[in-house]
Amino acid sequence: MITKGLVDIQVNGFAGVDFNDPGITPDAMDHALEAMLVSGVTTCLPTIITAHRNELEARFAALDRAVGESRLGPLMCPGYHLEGPFLNPADGFSGCHPANAMIAADPELVIALQEMIERPILLVTVAPEVHGGLDFIKAMRASDRLVSIGHSSANNQIVTAAAEAGAALSTHLGNGLPQILPKLDNPLFAQLAEDRLLATFIADGIHMPPYVLKSLIRAKGFERSALVTDAVAAAAAPAGTYAFAGMHVDRTQDGTVSQSGATGLAGSSLCLDDAVRNLVRWNIATFDQAVEMASARLMHVLAPVLKAHGVTLADSELEWSDTLAVTRVRIGNEERFFR
């Protein structure tokens, strides 16, 4: 079976490499991207999470330099995803992001970060209920950036207003939420009901049980659902302790990743080809549907902003075995074969 390459728009690190590390090198970037090719990913948006301004500046500068000077970075990384710091700092919504670094939605910060780097910030996750949130969404859309709702307490009225302002996605829907929410007028139901939002899901069986994921995808509809990993350095790596954005996170044998000394999840160890296989194995989707959710669905939403920033992606191709293992990957002139 031959398909297009997979697309991961939320990946914080991979194969022992933290994309939020201000000391990241081109060699480390190539190591991570080679490992992502093994998982079928040919296009990704390295993701920087919430931090104070000076930290964001250092992390973006290092990441952009590492991508630009690596072999695979210019081919695989058309731009970046900024997840925060314009998120809801309340317990349960903030997740592992440092709440003390969260601020009001500020378009000028994104502009300042963009001026430091060559590749575009293509996607920004925001909680639209924070001060200035709706105007921020409009400003991001005016600058040809995608906006996703995440780590948010927004009710139906605010979610609708965010979609009207130009928000186009939901970041790892079903996660970044507290255990207790209003019964009906809550951010989960509101985003499921908003047809203008493409919902992204982490299909690892850890962030949510398969039956919950099945229910959410059925409610949202396959045509408005997509897959992400939210991977950190612990992905495609053995159990152990890894660095993530100034934190230490622990990966257990079952793949769970949590902040050291805490119980909450801190990203994932998921590989995107595993997410595809999981949807098929859990009888949530066919193989074609699962691949579409991990590739074409993301490319469709990215296409307008890529065009606006003058970015053209190389052609890609995957070959899958009868057991749904990736056996060959090609992007541009780069080709790899796997057993």
TAPEJO-V109016 format. One record per residue. N is the residue number from 0. SS is DSSP state (H for helix, E for strand, - for the rest). PSI is psi in whole degrees, 0 to 359 (none if undefined). D_CENTER is the distance of its C-alpha to the mean C-alpha in Angstrom with 1 decimal. Layout:
BEGIN
<<N:SS:PSI:D_CENTER> <N:SS:PSI:D_CENTER>>
END
This chain:
BEGIN
<<0:-:134:26.1> <1:E:132:24.4> <2:E:174:21.1> <3:-:163:18.9> <4:-:157:16.2> <5:E:157:12.8> <6:E:123:9.8> <7:E:110:6.3> <8:E:2:4.2> <9:E:93:1.4> <10:E:114:5.0> <11:-:346:7.6> <12:E:173:10.5> <13:E:145:12.4> <14:-:44:16.0> <15:-:359:17.4> <16:E:128:15.9> <17:E:115:14.1> <18:-:347:12.4> <19:-:8:13.5> <20:-:119:17.0> <21:-:354:19.5> <22:-:13:21.5> <23:-:141:19.1> <24:-:163:21.3> <25:H:321:21.2> <26:H:318:22.5> <27:H:321:19.7> <28:H:315:17.1> <29:H:322:19.1> <30:H:314:19.3> <31:H:318:15.6> <32:H:326:15.3> <33:H:319:18.4> <34:H:326:16.9> <35:H:325:13.9> <36:H:322:16.6> <37:H:327:18.3> <38:-:5:15.5> <39:-:359:15.7> <40:E:123:12.7> <41:E:345:14.4> <42:E:134:11.8> <43:E:157:8.6> <44:E:95:7.2> <45:E:136:8.0> <46:E:128:6.7> <47:E:130:9.7> <48:E:181:10.3> <49:-:133:13.5> <50:-:168:16.7> <51:-:159:20.1> <52:H:313:20.8> <53:H:327:22.6> <54:H:318:19.8> <55:H:317:17.2> <56:H:314:19.8> <57:H:320:20.4> <58:H:317:16.9> <59:H:319:16.1> <60:H:316:19.6> <61:H:317:19.3> <62:H:313:15.9> <63:H:323:17.2> <64:H:317:20.5> <65:H:318:19.2> <66:H:312:17.2> <67:H:328:20.3> <68:H:359:22.8> <69:-:167:21.3> <70:-:314:22.4> <71:-:339:19.1> <72:H:308:16.9> <73:H:336:18.7> <74:H:325:18.4> <75:H:341:14.8> <76:-:91:12.9> <77:-:344:13.9> <78:E:196:12.2> <79:E:162:9.7> <80:E:123:7.2> <81:E:110:9.3> <82:E:90:8.3> <83:-:179:12.0> <84:-:19:14.9> <85:-:58:15.8> <86:-:171:15.1> <87:-:119:17.7> <88:-:358:19.4> <89:-:152:21.3> <90:-:138:21.3> <91:-:320:18.9> <92:-:326:16.6> <93:-:336:15.8> <94:-:223:14.7> <95:-:358:14.8> <96:-:141:14.2> <97:-:111:17.7> <98:H:330:19.3> <99:H:352:22.1> <100:H:358:19.9> <101:-:139:18.7> <102:-:172:20.6> <103:-:155:21.5> <104:-:122:19.5> <105:-:100:20.8> <106:H:329:20.4> <107:H:329:22.6> <108:H:317:20.3> <109:H:318:17.7> <110:H:317:20.7> <111:H:318:22.0> <112:H:320:19.0> <113:H:324:18.8> <114:H:341:22.5> <115:H:342:22.0> <116:-:163:19.8> <117:-:315:20.3> <118:-:149:17.0> <119:E:146:15.6> <120:E:107:12.9> <121:E:337:11.7> <122:E:135:9.3> <123:E:130:10.1> <124:E:133:9.4> <125:E:150:13.0> <126:-:110:15.3> <127:-:345:17.9> <128:-:347:20.8> <129:-:160:20.8> <130:-:128:23.7> <131:-:8:23.2> <132:H:313:20.0> <133:H:320:21.4> <134:H:326:23.0> <135:H:315:19.8> <136:H:315:18.0> <137:H:320:21.1> <138:H:321:21.1> <139:H:318:17.6> <140:H:323:18.5> <141:H:335:21.8> <142:-:18:20.3> <143:-:48:18.3> <144:-:146:14.8> <145:E:148:12.4> <146:E:134:12.1> <147:E:144:10.1> <148:E:129:11.9> <149:-:158:10.7> <150:-:53:12.8> <151:-:145:15.7> <152:-:14:19.2> <153:-:131:19.8> <154:-:186:22.6> <155:H:319:23.4> <156:H:317:25.2> <157:H:320:22.5> <158:H:317:19.7> <159:H:316:22.3> <160:H:323:23.0> <161:H:319:19.4> <162:H:321:19.2> <163:H:323:22.6> <164:H:342:21.4> <165:-:1:18.7> <166:-:138:15.4> <167:-:348:13.9> <168:E:167:10.9> <169:E:128:10.2> <170:-:126:7.1> <171:-:64:7.6> <172:-:137:11.1> <173:-:347:13.9> <174:-:173:12.4> <175:-:32:12.9> <176:-:149:16.3> <177:-:169:19.8> <178:-:332:22.1> <179:-:127:24.5> <180:-:161:23.8> <181:-:145:26.4> <182:-:316:27.6> <183:-:310:26.8> <184:-:76:25.6> <185:-:166:22.3> <186:H:333:18.7> <187:H:306:17.8> <188:H:320:20.8> <189:H:318:20.5> <190:H:327:17.0> <191:H:323:18.1> <192:H:342:21.2> <193:-:104:19.9> <194:-:345:20.0> <195:-:355:18.6> <196:-:130:15.0> <197:E:120:12.7> <198:E:132:11.3> <199:E:143:8.2> <200:E:148:9.3> <201:E:104:9.2> <202:-:64:12.4> <203:-:355:13.8> <204:-:0:16.8> <205:-:312:16.3> <206:-:331:13.9> <207:-:147:16.3> <208:-:154:19.4> <209:H:322:19.5> <210:H:328:22.1> <211:H:315:19.8> <212:H:318:17.0> <213:H:316:19.8> <214:H:318:21.2> <215:H:318:18.0> <216:H:322:17.4> <217:H:319:21.2> <218:H:319:21.2> <219:H:325:18.4> <220:-:140:19.7> <221:H:323:18.3> <222:H:348:18.4> <223:H:24:16.0> <224:E:144:13.5> <225:E:167:10.6> <226:E:142:8.7> <227:E:169:5.4> <228:-:324:6.3> <229:-:33:5.0> <230:E:148:7.9> <231:-:187:10.4> <232:-:340:13.7> <233:-:352:15.1> <234:-:144:13.5> <235:-:41:16.2> <236:-:157:18.6> <237:-:169:21.5> <238:-:142:21.9> <239:E:193:22.5> <240:E:135:21.4> <241:E:158:18.8> <242:E:142:17.9> <243:E:106:14.7> <244:-:47:15.0> <245:-:0:18.7> <246:E:171:18.6> <247:E:133:19.7> <248:E:149:17.9> <249:E:130:19.7> <250:E:127:18.8> <251:-:174:21.5> <252:-:329:22.9> <253:-:2:21.2> <254:-:354:17.7> <255:-:136:17.2> <256:E:123:15.7> <257:E:157:17.3> <258:E:136:18.4> <259:-:127:21.9> <260:-:5:24.5> <261:-:170:22.4> <262:-:339:21.6> <263:-:155:18.2> <264:E:150:15.0> <265:-:78:13.1> <266:-:198:9.8> <267:E:173:10.7> <268:-:20:12.7> <269:-:139:11.5> <270:-:145:12.0> <271:H:329:11.0> <272:H:330:14.7> <273:H:322:15.5> <274:H:319:13.3> <275:H:310:15.4> <276:H:324:18.5> <277:H:316:17.9> <278:H:322:17.9> <279:H:315:21.1> <280:H:327:22.6> <281:-:5:22.1> <282:-:36:23.7> <283:-:326:20.9> <284:-:159:20.7> <285:-:168:22.6> <286:H:314:21.3> <287:H:318:21.3> <288:H:316:19.3> <289:H:317:16.7> <290:H:320:16.3> <291:H:321:16.3> <292:H:340:13.3> <293:H:3:11.4> <294:-:280:13.0> <295:H:323:15.4> <296:H:319:13.7> <297:H:320:10.7> <298:H:325:13.4> <299:H:316:15.5> <300:H:332:13.4> <301:H:332:12.7> <302:H:313:16.4> <303:H:321:18.1> <304:H:327:16.2> <305:H:315:16.5> <306:H:318:20.2> <307:H:328:20.7> <308:-:8:19.7> <309:-:29:21.8> <310:-:127:19.2> <311:-:127:20.3> <312:-:146:18.4> <313:-:151:20.6> <314:-:147:21.5> <315:E:159:19.9> <316:E:137:21.3> <317:E:147:20.9> <318:E:131:23.8> <319:E:144:23.6> <320:-:176:26.5> <321:-:338:28.1> <322:-:12:26.3> <323:-:33:22.9> <324:-:142:22.4> <325:E:120:21.2> <326:E:340:24.5> <327:E:142:24.0> <328:E:140:21.3> <329:E:134:22.2> <330:E:121:20.5> <331:-:232:23.2> <332:-:2:26.0> <333:E:128:24.0> <334:E:139:24.7> <335:E:146:24.4> <336:E:139:26.2> <337:-:148:25.5> <338:-:none:27.8>>
END
